[in-house]
C-alpha cells in the first residue's frame, strides 16, 4: 500500500487517489500533489468560520443565532442580537467582542452568523 499524504484541510489519514487528484472522504477536500509541493503553497490553518461556514475576520459584524445564557447574569443574549466589530482570538471561545447591555464578552463562532 502506498503512503499517501494526510488531508491538508482536516488532517485525515484516509485519503485516496482519483485520477490525478487526492481526495479526502471525511471532508470531501480535493487537491493535487503538485499543489502541496509548490513553493508558497498555503500551509496555514483554515480561518475561523461561523455556524454556516462563512469565514470570519476581525472587524466583522455577526448575528447571534441562539439564545445564550450569560454566566453571572440574570438575562440572556437573545437570538438576532447584532455584534459589531468582533476580534478573533485563539481558544474555545474564539470571538472577543462587546455586546450592548452586557459589556465585553467572549463567544463561540458556532453560535453566530456573519451579517
Secondary structure by P-SEA (a helix, b strand, c coil): ccccccccccccccccccccbbbbccccccccccccccccccccccccccccccccccbbbbbbccccccccccccccccccccbbbbbcccccccccccccccccccccccccc
